[in-house]
Amino acid sequence: MKLSEYFESANGLGILATADSAGAVNAAVYSKPHFIDEETIAFIMADRLSHHNVQQNPRAAYLFREAGEKYVGRRLYLKKTHEVQDPQLVSEMRRKKYAEVSGKYSNENKFVVYFRIEKSLSLIGDKE
């Protein structure tokens, strides 16, 4: 199964881990990635710590755990390729409209940040 198909059908929780240039790590809850093709994904990022980190260090990891009792999911090892600041693109890409985003956080700058998938592993183990 293609990764894009997997993420289209899977439900669960995603965590994006980033680090700054000094190696200080941050982890944040993120939605499922937007697939551009099978090697490129994008996330909508607010101008916060995760976004600041990928400005300094382009490498990140995304962990996705499927809903349920078993440890099933994917780990994606990523490298930032580029980003755009385009409110219309952000609006078009956004899957859901959350009240807290449209209210409290609506005035924050948002970016579409693109990453190349360097490696994809299952949630548990080291087999691809």
Secondary structure, 3 states (H helix, E strand, C coil): CCHHHHHHHCCEEEEEEEECCCCCEEEEEECCCEEEECCEEEEEEECCHHHHHHHHCCEEEEEEEECCCCCCEEEEEEEEEEEECCHHHHHHHCCCCCHHHHCCCCCCCEEEEEEEEEEEEECCCCCC
